[in-house]
Amino acid sequence: MQFLKNHPFAVDAHFENSLVLTFAVPKEQIQPLIPECLQLDTFDDKWAFIAIAMVQTKHLRPKGFPKFMGNNFFLIGYRIFVRYVTSEGKRLRGLYIIKSETNKKKMQFFGNIFTHYNYTTTDISQSLDQGVKTIRSEKSNFRLEVDNTESEVNLPVDSPFRGWKEARRFAGPLPFTFTVDTENKSVVIIQGVRSNWKPSPVKVNRYEFGFLDSLNLEGAVLANAFEIRDVPYCWKKGRLDSWG
């Protein structure tokens, strides 16, 4: 039944809201976290990147199913920006997932049948007070506060980017997501298709992520933070590629 994990069918969803924080880390700190068939997607040949995406999805369902059969979930993904060269020599830019969380057992159950993302279930609470959005989890030990009241948002103080144009290249999601079977030397390539994708910079007042801390990455800095709203999204059926 292992083939079921290779994204055997396309999936439709609607992103009501997505917050993505991208952290720049010296590339040698992240290199051990990815399989040998992937390459880090770097900036200035120094920085590699980990993104944390927090997404409120609506009507998530197999493609072709009516919306009322879909489900609403909160999803959290910790992803590394990478590149992959296929067996046909095509160069793809995408994400490698190192941790996935959701707020519902149903998503954990079905997500772990049809993907390699290894979902776990956690508690999620959200609040909005005077333009400041707070997302927190006691179980996963994270807290995020973003301020949507300012019309002009500066890059984070320690960001390696020189402007928002550069920062958007590492805003995610990228066209592809990769999962790797090192034993069989195969890669599942999942392509995402989106519309109405208009990322807006947001000011981060505070962040704490227990999982990020557990990686013991030295020199990690917040590089950018974006929010998008009201986005139709589709994941295509997974495609298997061999390497090695």
One Martini backbone bead per residue (centre of mass of N, CA, C, O) as a GRO file, in nm:
protein
  244
    1MET     BB    1   0.050   0.067   0.002
    2GLN     BB    2   0.276   0.282  -0.056
    3PHE     BB    3   0.161   0.427  -0.316
    4LEU     BB    4  -0.049   0.613  -0.167
    5LYS     BB    5   0.176   0.832  -0.071
    6ASN     BB    6   0.207   0.947  -0.390
    7HIS     BB    7  -0.021   1.124  -0.472
    8PRO     BB    8  -0.275   0.972  -0.652
    9PHE     BB    9  -0.423   1.260  -0.643
   10ALA     BB   10  -0.585   1.534  -0.682
   11VAL     BB   11  -0.613   1.862  -0.508
   12ASP     BB   12  -0.849   2.074  -0.359
   13ALA     BB   13  -0.849   2.428  -0.251
   14HIS     BB   14  -0.885   2.695   0.000
   15PHE     BB   15  -0.721   2.990   0.086
   16GLU     BB   16  -0.796   3.210   0.327
   17ASN     BB   17  -0.508   3.183   0.482
   18SER     BB   18  -0.148   3.288   0.472
   19LEU     BB   19   0.143   3.237   0.672
   20VAL     BB   20   0.490   3.337   0.600
   21LEU     BB   21   0.802   3.235   0.732
   22THR     BB   22   1.145   3.328   0.668
   23PHE     BB   23   1.459   3.166   0.727
   24ALA     BB   24   1.791   3.246   0.759
   25VAL     BB   25   2.069   3.017   0.694
   26PRO     BB   26   2.346   2.881   0.706
   27LYS     BB   27   2.401   2.631   0.483
   28GLU     BB   28   2.563   2.428   0.673
   29GLN     BB   29   2.313   2.389   0.873
   30ILE     BB   30   2.108   2.248   0.648
   31GLN     BB   31   2.236   2.021   0.478
   32PRO     BB   32   2.169   1.767   0.678
   33LEU     BB   33   1.836   1.786   0.616
   34ILE     BB   34   1.898   1.673   0.328
   35PRO     BB   35   1.904   1.497   0.064
   36GLU     BB   36   2.135   1.418  -0.187
   37CYS     BB   37   1.930   1.491  -0.438
   38LEU     BB   38   1.941   1.769  -0.311
   39GLN     BB   39   1.942   2.129  -0.329
   40LEU     BB   40   2.014   2.422  -0.224
   41ASP     BB   41   1.846   2.732  -0.202
   42THR     BB   42   2.033   3.016  -0.254
   43PHE     BB   43   2.188   3.321  -0.113
   44ASP     BB   44   2.491   3.441  -0.187
   45ASP     BB   45   2.620   3.159  -0.114
   46LYS     BB   46   2.506   3.142   0.212
   47TRP     BB   47   2.192   3.117   0.213
   48ALA     BB   48   1.941   2.943   0.364
   49PHE     BB   49   1.589   2.803   0.385
   50ILE     BB   50   1.315   2.838   0.622
   51ALA     BB   51   0.970   2.764   0.621
   52ILE     BB   52   0.665   2.889   0.778
   53ALA     BB   53   0.339   2.757   0.735
   54MET     BB   54   0.006   2.909   0.786
   55VAL     BB   55  -0.303   2.737   0.703
   56GLN     BB   56  -0.633   2.815   0.595
   57THR     BB   57  -0.851   2.574   0.495
   58LYS     BB   58  -1.097   2.504   0.228
   59HIS     BB   59  -1.239   2.244   0.074
   60LEU     BB   60  -1.078   1.985   0.107
   61ARG     BB   61  -1.026   1.778  -0.192
   62PRO     BB   62  -1.076   1.589  -0.438
   63LYS     BB   63  -1.066   1.623  -0.752
   64GLY     BB   64  -1.417   1.679  -0.851
   65PHE     BB   65  -1.531   1.734  -0.594
   66PRO     BB   66  -1.746   1.872  -0.406
   67LYS     BB   67  -1.735   2.113  -0.165
   68PHE     BB   68  -1.918   1.967   0.057
   69MET     BB   69  -1.683   1.730   0.077
   70GLY     BB   70  -1.508   1.905   0.224
   71ASN     BB   71  -1.243   2.042   0.434
   72ASN     BB   72  -1.138   2.206   0.738
   73PHE     BB   73  -0.801   2.331   0.786
   74PHE     BB   74  -0.506   2.349   0.979
   75LEU     BB   75  -0.178   2.426   0.853
   76ILE     BB   76   0.167   2.311   0.911
   77GLY     BB   77   0.487   2.402   0.757
   78TYR     BB   78   0.819   2.274   0.729
   79ARG     BB   79   1.050   2.424   0.494
   80ILE     BB   80   1.286   2.371   0.232
   81PHE     BB   81   1.481   2.523   0.003
   82VAL     BB   82   1.500   2.374  -0.327
   83ARG     BB   83   1.665   2.157  -0.567
   84TYR     BB   84   1.593   1.964  -0.878
   85VAL     BB   85   1.716   1.699  -1.086
   86THR     BB   86   1.603   1.520  -1.318
   87SER     BB   87   1.632   1.243  -1.526
   88GLU     BB   88   1.584   1.467  -1.773
   89GLY     BB   89   1.727   1.754  -1.667
   90LYS     BB   90   1.534   1.907  -1.494
   91ARG     BB   91   1.491   2.219  -1.326
   92LEU     BB   92   1.377   2.243  -0.991
   93ARG     BB   93   1.174   2.444  -0.773
   94GLY     BB   94   1.138   2.397  -0.406
   95LEU     BB   95   1.016   2.176  -0.143
   96TYR     BB   96   1.115   2.044   0.184
   97ILE     BB   97   0.966   1.847   0.420
   98ILE     BB   98   1.006   1.824   0.795
   99LYS     BB   99   0.709   1.929   0.890
  100SER     BB  100   0.366   1.838   1.007
  101GLU     BB  101   0.054   2.010   1.086
  102THR     BB  102  -0.266   1.983   1.265
  103ASN     BB  103  -0.608   2.030   1.405
  104LYS     BB  104  -0.689   1.733   1.280
  105LYS     BB  105  -0.727   1.394   1.276
  106LYS     BB  106  -0.832   1.357   0.987
  107MET     BB  107  -0.583   1.479   0.846
  108GLN     BB  108  -0.378   1.288   0.963
  109PHE     BB  109  -0.490   1.026   0.853
  110PHE     BB  110  -0.509   1.096   0.542
  111GLY     BB  111  -0.230   1.230   0.506
  112ASN     BB  112  -0.073   0.950   0.585
  113ILE     BB  113  -0.180   0.787   0.339
  114PHE     BB  114  -0.124   1.017   0.082
  115THR     BB  115   0.151   1.088   0.234
  116HIS     BB  116   0.496   1.189   0.359
  117TYR     BB  117   0.443   1.420   0.597
  118ASN     BB  118   0.383   1.339   0.890
  119TYR     BB  119   0.137   1.397   1.060
  120THR     BB  120   0.029   1.604   1.329
  121THR     BB  121  -0.151   1.685   1.619
  122THR     BB  122  -0.273   2.010   1.724
  123ASP     BB  123  -0.304   2.304   1.880
  124ILE     BB  124  -0.522   2.590   1.788
  125SER     BB  125  -0.500   2.950   1.820
  126GLN     BB  126  -0.699   3.250   1.749
  127SER     BB  127  -0.642   3.613   1.728
  128LEU     BB  128  -0.788   3.958   1.738
  129ASP     BB  129  -0.613   4.276   1.828
  130GLN     BB  130  -0.588   4.566   1.697
  131GLY     BB  131  -0.447   4.416   1.430
  132VAL     BB  132  -0.343   4.166   1.603
  133LYS     BB  133  -0.219   3.854   1.529
  134THR     BB  134  -0.271   3.534   1.697
  135ILE     BB  135  -0.070   3.234   1.705
  136ARG     BB  136  -0.116   2.922   1.891
  137SER     BB  137   0.071   2.654   2.082
  138GLU     BB  138   0.116   2.442   2.340
  139LYS     BB  139   0.217   2.168   2.229
  140SER     BB  140   0.426   2.314   2.007
  141ASN     BB  141   0.553   2.576   2.106
  142PHE     BB  142   0.392   2.839   1.979
  143ARG     BB  143   0.427   3.196   1.868
  144LEU     BB  144   0.236   3.452   1.686
  145GLU     BB  145   0.286   3.805   1.590
  146VAL     BB  146   0.089   4.022   1.379
  147ASP     BB  147   0.091   4.339   1.200
  148ASN     BB  148  -0.186   4.510   1.009
  149THR     BB  149  -0.165   4.844   1.049
  150GLU     BB  150   0.065   4.879   0.845
  151SER     BB  151   0.142   5.005   0.523
  152GLU     BB  152   0.453   5.012   0.599
  153VAL     BB  153   0.697   4.754   0.549
  154ASN     BB  154   0.974   4.626   0.682
  155LEU     BB  155   1.231   4.458   0.695
  156PRO     BB  156   1.391   4.270   0.874
  157VAL     BB  157   1.671   4.362   1.031
  158ASP     BB  158   1.842   4.072   0.950
  159SER     BB  159   1.804   4.067   0.661
  160PRO     BB  160   1.963   3.973   0.353
  161PHE     BB  161   1.783   4.154   0.208
  162ARG     BB  162   1.738   4.458  -0.002
  163GLY     BB  163   1.434   4.368  -0.071
  164TRP     BB  164   1.116   4.262  -0.156
  165LYS     BB  165   1.188   4.138  -0.429
  166GLU     BB  166   1.386   3.931  -0.316
  167ALA     BB  167   1.202   3.810  -0.092
  168ARG     BB  168   0.980   3.677  -0.284
  169ARG     BB  169   1.156   3.431  -0.379
  170PHE     BB  170   1.119   3.341  -0.047
  171ALA     BB  171   0.789   3.295   0.018
  172GLY     BB  172   0.605   3.113  -0.098
  173PRO     BB  173   0.506   2.888  -0.271
  174LEU     BB  174   0.632   2.666  -0.476
  175PRO     BB  175   0.581   2.471  -0.752
  176PHE     BB  176   0.731   2.250  -0.566
  177THR     BB  177   0.724   1.922  -0.409
  178PHE     BB  178   0.936   1.703  -0.210
  179THR     BB  179   0.975   1.348  -0.186
  180VAL     BB  180   1.191   1.096  -0.026
  181ASP     BB  181   1.335   0.774  -0.126
  182THR     BB  182   1.633   0.646  -0.033
  183GLU     BB  183   1.609   0.338  -0.074
  184ASN     BB  184   1.479   0.372  -0.387
  185LYS     BB  185   1.560   0.630  -0.531
  186SER     BB  186   1.307   0.844  -0.496
  187VAL     BB  187   1.079   1.102  -0.632
  188VAL     BB  188   0.818   1.309  -0.533
  189ILE     BB  189   0.627   1.518  -0.750
  190ILE     BB  190   0.459   1.822  -0.655
  191GLN     BB  191   0.223   2.028  -0.805
  192GLY     BB  192   0.135   2.367  -0.782
  193VAL     BB  193  -0.179   2.552  -0.821
  194ARG     BB  194  -0.245   2.905  -0.867
  195SER     BB  195  -0.442   3.196  -0.766
  196ASN     BB  196  -0.438   3.507  -0.648
  197TRP     BB  197  -0.121   3.581  -0.590
  198LYS     BB  198  -0.078   3.824  -0.310
  199PRO     BB  199   0.177   3.913  -0.138
  200SER     BB  200   0.197   4.055   0.195
  201PRO     BB  201   0.356   4.231   0.402
  202VAL     BB  202   0.457   4.171   0.746
  203LYS     BB  203   0.461   4.239   1.086
  204VAL     BB  204   0.674   4.111   1.338
  205ASN     BB  205   0.655   4.105   1.687
  206ARG     BB  206   0.644   3.779   1.738
  207TYR     BB  207   0.846   3.470   1.799
  208GLU     BB  208   0.784   3.107   1.855
  209PHE     BB  209   0.969   2.789   1.785
  210GLY     BB  210   1.028   2.484   1.897
  211PHE     BB  211   1.127   2.332   1.645
  212LEU     BB  212   1.342   2.530   1.555
  213ASP     BB  213   1.507   2.510   1.818
  214SER     BB  214   1.564   2.193   1.793
  215LEU     BB  215   1.781   2.231   1.549
  216ASN     BB  216   2.024   2.415   1.626
  217LEU     BB  217   2.055   2.690   1.468
  218GLU     BB  218   2.307   2.890   1.356
  219GLY     BB  219   2.223   3.217   1.249
  220ALA     BB  220   1.925   3.263   1.256
  221VAL     BB  221   1.694   3.462   1.051
  222LEU     BB  222   1.462   3.685   0.975
  223ALA     BB  223   1.367   3.758   0.631
  224ASN     BB  224   1.043   3.711   0.611
  225ALA     BB  225   0.684   3.824   0.571
  226PHE     BB  226   0.372   3.676   0.463
  227GLU     BB  227   0.040   3.743   0.320
  228ILE     BB  228  -0.250   3.554   0.217
  229ARG     BB  229  -0.568   3.568   0.030
  230ASP     BB  230  -0.792   3.410  -0.142
  231VAL     BB  231  -0.689   3.099  -0.263
  232PRO     BB  232  -0.679   2.900  -0.519
  233TYR     BB  233  -0.596   2.541  -0.493
  234CYS     BB  234  -0.362   2.290  -0.644
  235TRP     BB  235  -0.276   1.945  -0.641
  236LYS     BB  236  -0.114   1.738  -0.814
  237LYS     BB  237  -0.030   1.456  -0.915
  238GLY     BB  238   0.206   1.251  -0.851
  239ARG     BB  239   0.557   1.217  -0.948
  240LEU     BB  240   0.787   0.973  -1.040
  241ASP     BB  241   1.143   0.973  -0.964
  242SER     BB  242   1.470   0.890  -1.049
  243TRP     BB  243   1.783   0.832  -0.873
  244GLY     BB  244   2.135   0.738  -0.914
   0.00000   0.00000   0.00000
